Amino acid sequence: MTMLRLDSSQADFDQRLERLTAWQAGQDGEVARAVAAIIEDVARRGDEAVLEYTARFDGLEAGTVAELEVSRERMVAALERIEPAQREALEYAADRIRRYHEHQAQPSWQYRDEAGNLLGQQITPLERAGIYVPGGKASYPSSVLMNALPAKVAGVDEIIMVVPAPAGELSDLVLAAARIARVDRVFTIGGAQAVAALAYGTRTVPGVDKIVGPGNIYVATAKRQVFGRVGIDMVAGPSEILVICDGSTDPDWVAMDLFSQAEHDENAQSLLLCPDPAYLERVHASIERLLPGMERSDIIRASLATRGAMIRTRDLAEAVAISNRLAPEHLELSVEDPEALLPQVRHAGAIFMGPYTSEALGDYCAGPNHVLPTSRSARFSSPLGVYDFQKRSSLIMCSERGVQELGRVASTLARGEALTAHARSAELRLKKD
């Protein structure tokens, strides 16, 4: 197959790399207009609109939205119905994910300064979170665990999950994962109408404080449009993997790691960076040999051909510099001494260190969250975590002694900004000379 080859020493390397990696998520004008109309309709008509869109887009007819809610008994039955090995794997992964995220939990804190003023931060969980999970024939129980468990660790009071069920088809694995993660309520609705229902609330679907979870372009666009009324985790683009190799890893392993992201969809991006051109050729040979045997070979081939690349760099340091520029969702340091390279890494959603650490382990059961920033947003954002389901309130309590100094400073600054009421509010608490 044809896969783009780049060399960092080429004069036009920067321009070619920029063209290859450019992506604007959720910016389609026609989609944005359609989504805006759905959101407005659901906000205005509530349950009635949700029922109409669910019938139109998912072919799922119901008399009331309450009929679209999955009972707890159905979730329990799904957990008991799946294969024992699947249940064991889900419970094993859930335990590791929960334990990892427990390390992220932070307590409220406070201190008193030398004047007796109390200062601090009160950390409280969100009251209600909404989780979007892709549904239908697709089965993403890992998304349920990764989105729900941090919320539970954070102490969120209620988790509302929405999952489309085209023609009534719904995965037992997804429902089993919801039961294991202790999701409170599940509705079989999807698309922009589900996002709108969570954001605005209807007679039946509770409004939430934050919406998290992956979805198609309509879901991503809807999350973008309701942001501000509710919080969101991110607007995600296609999946990405960037592998840095020193030539010591089995090329079959690296080829399959590239496949693991390319099989998501044709827009996924898989990049391999290495200073050894002979090793790049070995990986390419592995790709040619292994690709025909992959079940999703057509998708992988299209992804690698349109958005994949093998990049020769001058050395490993330059490879890391290029990675920092791209801020990949998944970064594999497939080298003999990954810890030596780690201090140089500035931007990445998740860093997989060493040849034995495939990105797939992070997707399912290593423990860290697989909801990661894409499209270079790892420059300024982080993986989904407990902190996404908590709020921080500043604490300020002045003592009678402490306000004498703080009040004078506040008064001076307020009058400098011509905000007299601010100044007088502070001055009234000062002792008269």
NUROTI-440334 format. One record per residue (C-alpha): residue in one letter; x, y, z. Coordinates in steps of 0.02 Angstrom, whole numbers, plus 50000, padded with zeros to 5 digits. Example, Ala and Ser with C-alpha at 12.3 -4.5 7.8 and 13.67 -1.06 7.14 Angstrom:
A506154977550390 S506844994750357 
END
This chain:
M500005000050000 T500515018249979 M500945027250140 L501665044750145 R503525045750179 L504245061650252 D505995066750301 S506295080750426 S507785086550323 Q506685090450172 A506495108950134 D504595107950129 F504425096250278 D503525108550392 Q502225112850260 R501895094750214 L501735089650396 E500535103950429 R499415098950284 L499405080850340 T498945084250520 A497725098850502 W495985095150568 Q494485105450619 A493265095450725 G491415098950719 Q491535114150604 D490395108550460 G489185122850427 E487735112250367 V487905100550515 A487995115350635 R486365122550567 A485465105750578 V486075102950755 A485575120550810 A483805117350748 I483695100950844 I484345108751004 E483115123250992 D481685111150960 V482125099851107 A482345114851222 R480615121051170 R479595104951157 G480545093051270 D479955075051273 E478875077051118 A480365082451012 V481485068751084 L480205055551035 E480045062350858 Y481925063050826 T482205045850903 A480905038550786 R481595047950635 F483455044750659 D483495028350756 G481905020050697 L481385017550878 E479555021150911 A478925024551087 G477385032351162 T478325041351300 V480135045051340 A479895034851497 E479765019651383 L481515023551320 E482255022051494 V483175005851531 S482634997951695 R483874992751828 E483214975051808 R483694975151625 M485454980751668 V485624967051799 A484974954251674 A486244960051545 L487654958051670 E487084940351708 R486844936151523 I488554940751455 E489924927651447 P490844924651612 A492504929551532 Q491764946051474 R491054949851647 E492714945651727 A493634957051605 L492414971451636 E492544969751824 Y494444968451815 A494564984051706 A493324993451816 D494334989651972 R495944996051893 I495105011651823 R494295015451991 R495915013152089 Y496895024151969 H495635038251980 E495555037352169 H497325044452165 Q496635060152080 A495385064352217 Q495875080052312 P495205086052480 S494645103652518 W495995114052602 Q496195130052702 Y497465139852803 R497575155652908 D498805169452871 E499775179453001 A498295191253027 G497075177153061 N496195177952892 L495545161052833 L495905156852651 G495645140752557 Q494695130652430 Q493145120052450 I493045105652324 T491305098852289 P490675086352159 L489435090352022 E487645085952066 R487245077351902 A488305071851753 G487755065751582 I488705052251486 Y488515049551300 V488945032051239 P488905026851055 G487665012651029 G486775001450906 K487814987550831 A489374995850901 S489824990751076 Y490885002151183 P490794996151363 S492515003551392 S491785020951360 V490495017851496 L491835013251623 M493025027451576 N491675040751587 A490645034651734 L491965028651857 P492895045351877 A491205053551908 K490815040752044 V492515043152124 A492225061952121 G490605059452217 V489365064852082 D487595062452151 E486795055651992 I487445049451824 I486265049651675 M486825039351525 V486135041051349 V486485028051216 P485625026451046 A484755009951010 P484375009750823 A482834998950792 G482924994250976 E484624985950961 L485664988451119 S487244979551174 D487174968851331 L489014973151359 V488604991651368 L487194988751492 A488284976951594 A489644990251603 A488345003151658 R487824991551799 I489624988251853 A490005007051851 R488415010651950 V487635022151821 D485995028451895 R484865030251743 V485015025151559 F483985031851414 T484025024351238 I484155040851146 G485615047251045 G486235060750927 A486035079350949 Q484325076751028 A485095066951172 V486385080651202 A485015093751199 A483935083751320 L485375082351443 A485815100751426 Y484055107951444 G483145094051532 T481415087951483 R479925081951582 T480735064651589 V482595066751556 P483475076251697 G484545091051650 V486375088851697 D487825099951744 K489095092451625 I489065081051471 V490505069351432 G490825055351310 P491215052251125 G490065053150975 N489945057050790 I490045074250712 Y488245078150761 V488585073950942 A490225083650942 T489375098750863 A487945097950987 K489145097551134 R490025112751063 Q488385122051047 V487715118351222 F489355122751306 G489045137151424 R487355130851477 V488225115051535 G490035109851544 I490775097451421 D492345086951425 M492985091451252 V492545091951067 A493525077151004 G494225074650831 P494785058250752 S495885046550852 E497775048950840 I499335039050878 L501135044750860 V502475031550885 I504295035950915 C505475021350884 D507345018950903 G507315003350794 S507354990750936 T505504985850940 D504824971250839 P504154979550680 D502594968650684 W502164976150854 V502324993750787 A501324989950630 M499904983250736 D499974998350851 L499745009450699 F498294998450643 S497484999850815 Q497065018050784 A496855017350597 E495445004650615 H494355017450706 D493915026650546 E494655033450386 N495065050150469 A496095042650610 Q497935047150607 S499415035350632 L501185042350626 L502845033550648 L504435043550684 C506155035550682 P507935040950637 D508325023850559 P507725022650377 A508055003950371 Y506895001250519 L505525011550434 E505654999650287 R505484984650403 V503894991950479 H503214995350306 A503534977250259 S502584971850414 I501134983050366 E501054975350192 R501094957650262 L499884959950407 L498584971550330 P497684958750219 G497264948350373 M496414962550468 E494514962350480 R494434981150454 S495784981450321 D494854993250205 I494675006450342 I496475004150398 R497115005550220 A496125021550188 S496685029250353 L498525025450326 A498465031150145 T497625047850177 R498195053050352 G499615041350399 A501475044150376 M503195037050410 I504385050950458 R506265049750462 T507015061450591 R508805066550623 D508765058950797 L507595054550939 A507685072051012 E506995079150850 A505645065850849 V505075071651021 A505115089750964 I503975085550818 S502835076050935 N502725091151050 R502235101650900 L500815089550857 A500275086251038 P499595068950996 E498165060251084 H499205044351106 L501105044851110 E502095028651111 L503925029851162 S504395012951090 V506235014351136 E507445005151250 D507525019251378 P505865028751374 E506175036951542 A507665046151468 L506525053951336 L505075057651453 P505715074351522 Q505755081051344 V503905077451314 R502845092951339 H501195089151253 A500285072451241 G498625065551299 A499365049151360 I501165042851353 F501465024251329 M503225020151382 G504275005851317 P504024992351185 Y502874981551291 T501614995551319 S500364995351176 E499105009351165 A497704996351170 L498084992751354 G497675010751395 D496045009651298 Y495374995851408 C496184991051570 A497834999251620 G496905011551730 P497175029251661 N495735036751565 H495585033951378 V494585049951351 L496015060751288 P496265077551202 T496425076851013 S496815088950871 R498295096650964 S497215101351113 A498415091851227 R499385108251224 F498115115251347 S496985101251409 S497105084651499 P496335067251501 L494605065551576 G494765063151763 V494015065551935 Y494415084151924 D493185085751778 F491755081151894 Q492215092952035 K492075111652064 R493205122652168 S492535137052272 S493725149652348 L493585152452536 I493905169652613 M493535174352793 C494335190152862 S494715192853044 E494385209753125 R496255212753130 G496565206252954 V495265217252870 Q496175232952926 E497615229652807 L496625221052668 G495285234552673 R496535248652649 V497365239852502 A495685235852422 S495105253752444 T496665260752361 L496505249052212 A494625251652194 R494785270552192 G496155268752063 E494865259851955 A493535273051994 L492415260152078 T491875270352227 A490605258052298 H491945244752302 A493095256452397 R491775261952522 S491225243952552 A492995240252609 E493215256752703 L491655254652809 R492455240052897 L494035249552943 K494265255953120 K494125274753138 D495745283453187 
END
